[in-house]
Amino acid sequence: MAERARATPRIDPPPRSRRSPLLHESGPALRALGRELSRIDAHLCQVEARLAPVLALAQPDWRESACNLVHYVALRQLDLRELQLLLQQHGFSSLGRSESFVMASLLEVRLRLAEALLARGDANADEVTAVADRRRTALPWQTAKFLLHAHTHAAFGAKPSGRHVHVMVTAPAAAEADARWLARMLRAGMNVLRINCAHEGPSDWSRILAALVHARRETGLDCRVLMDLGGPKIRTGRVAEGRRIATWKVQKDELGRVRQAAQIAIRPRSRAAEPADAPLLVLDDPWFATLRRGDVLRLRDTRNRKRTLTVRRVGTAEVTAETPKRAYVTETTRLVHVRGGRILRKGHAGLAGVKPAGIPLAVGERLVLTADDVEGRPAERDARGHVRRPAVVSCTVPEALSRVAAGHRVLFDDGRIEAEVERVHGADLRLRVRRTSRPVVRLRAEKGINLPDSPLPIGALTVEDHAALAFVAEHADLVGLSFVRAPEDVAALHAALGERQIGIVLKIETRAGFERLPRILLEAMRRPPVAVMIARGDLAVEMGFERLAEVQEEILWLCEAAHVPAIWATQVLDSLARTGVPSRAEVTDAAASVAAECVMLNKGPHVEEAVLTLVDILQRMERHHYKKRSIFRKLRVSALDAM
């Protein structure tokens, strides 16, 4: 690993030199511009020569792309703003759209400038010829564009009909992702199916893939498969459950009148473990079997208020009851089953689908994050509410905490809680809460922990990932490497795959992965196809939401420089997929996704509509944009003669 790390050294900027003033007088200004461009050219060539051993490791068809990536990173380590303005003022390209063909762009400007100086008698003809010869052999824009498209099609399949950008959809559970659902997605415009290996298992994945084969045959449409490895899940450990309380709200209008009664699901105990979207009551199977439409369940809730639940719908696995007033229920709440005014039964119901109470935290409070396997608990307080012992929560990956130091940030639950390490005490990190999404936030078990300031001494591949790889390599077109942070993570995946050929999607979702992206890409180019997923949710947590727009742009630029297709991911048209109604912000976000080569949608009851909407947006926006370039098609706006 140490040798591999040394093989991809950091690209250092050139030493600062005393620059000649770029004067506005035509002759001196042009000569000064020429010297500045020559200095930049030499810097790029020096970096390329220094990294020649690394570039030679890239797969032969990708070496031009690797070289261009190195040129781009070297170029962007310089502050070019003054130079760009002066180039524009003198009618030359500002290099502002040179990501995919850096050296050719630079040499083109040098050539035009040298020709202008030669016409003034201020340049040597041999120098002009030398630049022209190099310009002819440099990677041109047309070839760079071809390479990006070729690499995109190698990863995601042939160009979709009517657009360039591919659409990826996350598969729901195997029970829902049947052939009928998949055929609808294909007809709507899905080009890549994503299966999250963090959920279900090989038998369920096999059912989805078999259904996809049937859907492909039925529709005649192709679809690639990406299977995401789960990666290391740094999460909070078990937390003392505390009292389980369920509540159901009624819907009211603006005048406070009940618009819809609260809906309460009731299940038999034998079906209690099945997934539930909301809290529900659980009755013993014999009692559940006696429920009939119109039956009433009477109770006094936790506030000693009388509540009446009326059975409205009866099924073999679930019954739905209604109440016109909000109710709070625990497992000690007593129910009275009444039919036609006659009491049939009395007893207690169980609860399912109830979120644990969790650990309440507010700004300024202390929290102990420990590597020990202990049950988390809230703070202990005295009669006056003063904290005697701070709250404690454990970490599911204890070794992840080994290099956390005082002053480092610790983020919980997708950034809803931000804390800072005040001191390290053995296996414990003593934290102070600095920010919360609400005045009081409850921290529960299995919530994500982000350590953006700390080096993590763990690899991207877990034991579970290694077990899943055999299935993934045999059945998928692409494997997603989650939480990639360094070139060594990519090398480890290559080693685990052995001779099995499969494309790799690098999921950039950590600060370390973003900061090391050029070296990660160079490592991945040794075994293409390769693509990059911009996992904007985790990136926003790690980098800060205020930096997300900047970071995603930088990743897009680096991918274009490497001719690597990018996937625009996380909550694209999320409200539309979940509720059927999009927000203005997410439609604008979907329009911006045209800068990527693929856009990923998450699952939801309205995901088919979301796919159709996304395809329409992409087709419209592709007429206006290609990558960061604006394309001037004829606008359908009022003509000047009508003004």
C-alpha positions, -999 to 999 in steps of 0.1 A, spaced: 0 0 0 29 23 8 43 18 -27 10 25 -43 6 57 -23 40 69 -35 31 60 -70 5 88 -71 23 118 -56 5 151 -49 5 175 -78 23 206 -65 18 241 -81 49 256 -97 71 279 -77 59 314 -77 79 336 -100 81 373 -104 56 380 -132 60 407 -157 32 433 -155 4 426 -180 1 461 -194 -28 472 -214 -7 486 -243 -11 462 -272 25 452 -278 38 448 -242 5 433 -231 6 406 -258 43 398 -251 34 395 -213 5 372 -221 28 351 -242 53 347 -214 25 338 -189 11 312 -212 45 297 -219 51 294 -181 18 276 -177 26 253 -206 60 244 -191 43 237 -157 18 213 -173 46 195 -191 67 192 -160 38 177 -140 30 152 -168 67 141 -170 68 137 -132 37 115 -132 46 95 -163 50 63 -143 14 67 -130 0 76 -164 16 45 -179 -5 23 -155 -38 35 -170 -55 12 -195 -41 21 -230 -74 35 -243 -76 57 -212 -41 72 -211 -51 103 -230 -79 108 -205 -55 103 -176 -30 128 -191 -57 154 -196 -69 149 -160 -33 156 -148 -31 187 -170 -64 200 -156 -55 195 -120 -21 212 -126 -39 241 -144 -64 246 -116 -37 249 -90 -30 283 -105 -50 315 -100 -59 323 -136 -85 350 -130 -64 380 -140 -50 361 -170 -85 351 -182 -98 386 -181 -68 399 -202 -72 371 -227 -108 380 -231 -100 417 -235 -76 409 -264 -101 386 -282 -86 352 -272 -102 322 -255 -101 325 -217 -96 287 -212 -129 287 -192 -142 257 -211 -111 237 -215 -118 208 -190 -119 180 -215 -89 191 -238 -66 213 -216 -34 211 -236 -51 217 -269 -69 247 -255 -38 262 -241 -17 256 -273 -45 271 -294 -44 303 -275 -5 303 -276 -7 298 -313 -31 326 -320 -11 349 -297 22 339 -314 7 345 -348 -5 380 -337 30 388 -324 46 374 -356 25 398 -376 38 426 -355 74 414 -359 76 405 -322 79 367 -326 101 341 -342 86 321 -370 103 289 -357 86 293 -323 52 297 -341 59 265 -361 69 246 -329 36 256 -312 16 247 -343 32 213 -345 24 205 -308 -12 218 -313 -18 194 -342 -8 164 -320 -27 175 -288 -60 159 -279 -87 179 -297 -122 188 -284 -139 164 -309 -119 135 -297 -123 144 -260 -161 146 -266 -160 112 -283 -140 97 -254 -165 109 -228 -194 95 -248 -176 62 -254 -168 58 -217 -204 67 -209 -219 41 -232 -194 15 -219 -207 21 -184 -244 28 -189 -253 13 -222 -261 28 -256 -273 64 -259 -310 67 -249 -335 77 -276 -339 114 -279 -313 124 -252 -277 119 -241 -282 117 -203 -291 83 -189 -317 77 -161 -310 54 -132 -338 42 -108 -333 26 -74 -352 -7 -71 -377 -11 -43 -380 -43 -23 -381 -75 -44 -418 -79 -37 -426 -47 -55 -399 -48 -82 -417 -74 -103 -417 -77 -141 -447 -54 -144 -431 -26 -124 -398 -29 -142 -416 -29 -176 -433 4 -166 -400 19 -156 -383 9 -189 -411 24 -209 -410 56 -189 -373 60 -196 -351 40 -171 -317 30 -186 -300 17 -154 -315 -2 -125 -297 3 -91 -299 -25 -65 -288 -15 -30 -269 -45 -15 -273 -30 19 -309 -43 18 -323 -79 13 -300 -106 0 -290 -128 -30 -323 -146 -32 -342 -112 -34 -317 -98 -58 -321 -128 -80 -359 -123 -81 -354 -87 -92 -329 -96 -119 -351 -124 -132 -380 -99 -134 -358 -75 -153 -350 -102 -179 -387 -107 -184 -393 -69 -186 -365 -64 -211 -380 -92 -233 -415 -77 -230 -405 -41 -239 -375 -48 -262 -356 -21 -242 -321 -25 -227 -312 -17 -191 -279 -20 -173 -277 -31 -136 -257 -13 -109 -253 -31 -76 -242 -9 -47 -220 -24 -20 -231 -13 15 -196 -2 27 -187 5 63 -217 17 82 -205 39 110 -237 43 131 -249 47 166 -252 15 186 -282 2 205 -301 27 227 -323 20 257 -357 20 243 -376 37 271 -413 39 271 -430 31 237 -457 57 229 -478 58 198 -499 87 186 -522 94 157 -531 129 144 -564 140 128 -563 163 99 -581 197 104 -590 226 81 -580 262 87 -610 267 111 -599 238 133 -627 214 120 -619 178 115 -613 172 78 -602 135 82 -602 113 112 -570 97 123 -564 63 107 -551 35 130 -540 2 116 -545 -29 137 -527 -62 130 -526 -97 145 -495 -105 166 -484 -130 140 -480 -102 114 -466 -75 138 -430 -78 125 -439 -68 90 -428 -33 79 -451 -4 88 -451 32 77 -469 44 109 -475 32 145 -501 5 147 -519 -16 174 -512 -53 178 -539 -77 191 -535 -114 199 -546 -134 169 -578 -148 184 -589 -113 195 -580 -99 161 -601 -125 143 -633 -113 162 -631 -77 149 -660 -67 126 -668 -35 107 -686 -10 131 -670 -25 162 -657 1 187 -625 0 209 -628 23 239 -598 36 259 -584 63 280 -551 76 266 -520 87 284 -536 120 293 -567 102 308 -588 114 279 -616 91 266 -611 80 230 -632 58 207 -617 38 178 -643 27 152 -635 -2 129 -640 9 93 -622 -17 71 -615 -53 79 -589 -75 61 -573 -108 68 -540 -92 77 -549 -57 88 -579 -38 102 -583 0 99 -600 20 127 -607 57 129 -609 82 157 -619 119 154 -596 130 182 -558 126 187 -548 97 210 -516 88 228 -513 51 236 -488 29 254 -487 -9 258 -503 -5 293 -534 13 278 -565 -8 284 -589 -14 255 -626 -23 258 -640 -41 227 -677 -31 222 -703 -43 196 -738 -30 195 -734 -16 230 -723 -50 244 -688 -55 258 -671 -84 241 -636 -83 256 -612 -62 276 -574 -63 274 -542 -46 264 -528 -41 229 -492 -42 218 -475 -16 196 -455 -19 164 -439 6 140 -431 29 169 -399 48 169 -378 44 201 -378 74 223 -341 80 217 -317 104 235 -329 140 236 -302 165 228 -301 203 226 -274 228 218 -248 232 246 -254 197 261 -227 172 265 -227 137 249 -202 108 254 -195 88 222 -178 56 232 -160 27 214 -173 4 242 -202 -19 235 -227 -3 259 -264 5 256 -270 42 249 -290 62 275 -302 98 280 -285 121 305 -292 116 342 -306 147 359 -313 157 395 -346 170 408 -338 205 395 -330 192 360 -292 196 363 -272 170 345 -254 145 369 -242 122 341 -241 131 304 -259 111 278 -239 81 263 -241 65 228 -218 38 213 -204 34 178 -210 3 157 -174 6 142 -152 13 173 -120 15 153 -134 45 134 -130 66 166 -93 57 171 -80 88 153 -105 114 163 -89 143 182 -101 173 202 -116 199 180 -128 175 154 -165 175 144 -188 146 149 -221 146 129 -251 124 137 -282 114 118 -274 131 84 -261 162 101 -292 168 123 -269 170 152 -234 185 151 -210 182 180 -174 190 186 -149 168 205 -138 186 237 -115 159 249 -106 122 244 -107 100 274 -96 64 267 -123 48 245 -146 78 251 -150 110 231 -164 138 253 -186 159 229 -204 193 231 -234 197 209 -230 228 187 -259 227 164 -293 208 160 -320 208 133 -346 215 160 -345 228 196 -345 192 208 -335 163 186 -337 127 196 -307 105 187 -317 69 181 -300 37 174 -286 29 138 -282 66 129 -253 76 108 -221 90 122 -199 113 101 -163 122 110 -154 148 84 -122 160 101 -108 127 111 -87 102 91 -105 68 92 -83 37 96 -109 14 79 -112 3 43 -142 8 20 -148 -30 17 -164 -48 46 -168 -86 52 -204 -83 39 -192 -66 8 -167 -93 0 -195 -119 5 -217 -100 -19 -191 -95 -46 -193 -130 -60 -230 -125 -68 -225 -89 -80 -196 -97 -103 -217 -125 -119 -250 -107 -124 -244 -69 -126 -228 -46 -151 -215 -22 -125 -205 -24 -89 -208 7 -66 -179 13 -42 -194 31 -13 -175 55 9 -144 55 -12 -118 77 4 -84 68 -12 -68 51 -42 -61 21 -19 -99 15 -17 -101 11 -54 -70 -11 -55 -86 -33 -28 -118 -37 -50 -97 -46 -80 -79 -72 -60 -112 -86 -46 -126 -89 -82 -96 -107 -95 -100 -115 -132 -138 -108 -131 -146 -80 -155 -172 -54 -143 -175 -16 -143 -169 4 -112 -189 33 -98 -170 54 -74 -194 69 -48 -180 102 -37 -197 109 -4 -169 119 20 -146 148 24 -116 125 19 -130 110 -12 -136 145 -27 -102 158 -18 -84 127 -33 -106 124 -63 -79 129 -90 -57 101 -75 -87 79 -71 -96 84 -107 -61 76 -119 -62 43 -99 -96 34 -113 -84 40 -149 -63 9 -146 -94 -12 -149 -123 6 -167 -152 11 -172 -155 36 -144 -180 62 -134 -184 86 -105 -216 90 -84 -219 124 -67 -236 113 -35 -248 148 -26 -266 139 6 -236 126 25 -213 152 8 -236 180 21 -232 166 56 -194 162 54 -186 194 35 -214 216 48 -246 225 29 -232 259 20 -203 243 0 -224 216 -17 -230 236 -49 -193 244 -52 -182 208 -45 -206 192 -70 -194 216 -97 -157 207 -90 -165 170 -92 -182 175 -125 -152 194 -138 -128 167 -127 -149 140 -143 -151 159 -175 -113 164 -175 -109 126 -170 -136 118 -196 -154 99 -168 -192 98 -168 -208 114 -137 -240 104 -119 -261 132 -103 -276 115 -73 -296 121 -40 -332 134 -38 -336 142 -74 -374 150 -78 -378 134 -44 -411 150 -35 -425 141 -68 -415 104 -64 -429 103 -28 -460 124 -30 -467 130 -67 -462 168 -64 -427 183 -72 -413 214 -55 -399 243 -75 -365 238 -61 -362 202 -71 -374 209 -107 -346 235 -110 -322 209 -95 -333 183 -121 -327 208 -149 -291 214 -136 -285 176 -137 -281 178 -175 -244 186 -167 -240 149 -157 -241 118 -179 -266 100 -157 -292 111 -131 -304 88 -103 -339 87 -89 -348 70 -56 -378 48 -51 -412 61 -42 -449 54 -50 -448 80 -78 -414 71 -93 -428 63 -127 -442 99 -130 -408 111 -117 -390 93 -145 -413 107 -172 -409 142 -158 -371 138 -156 -369 126 -192 -389 156 -203 -367 180 -184 -335 164 -197 -347 165 -233 -356 202 -230 -324 212 -212 -301 193 -236 -312 218 -263 -297 246 -241 -266 231 -224 -238 206 -231 -218 202 -199 -210 238 -188 -215 252 -223 -246 271 -232 -260 263 -266 -279 290 -284 -309 274 -300 -336 297 -314 -357 310 -284 -395 312 -286 -398 346 -271 -414 378 -283 -397 391 -315 -382 426 -314 -406 439 -340 -435 432 -316 -420 453 -289 
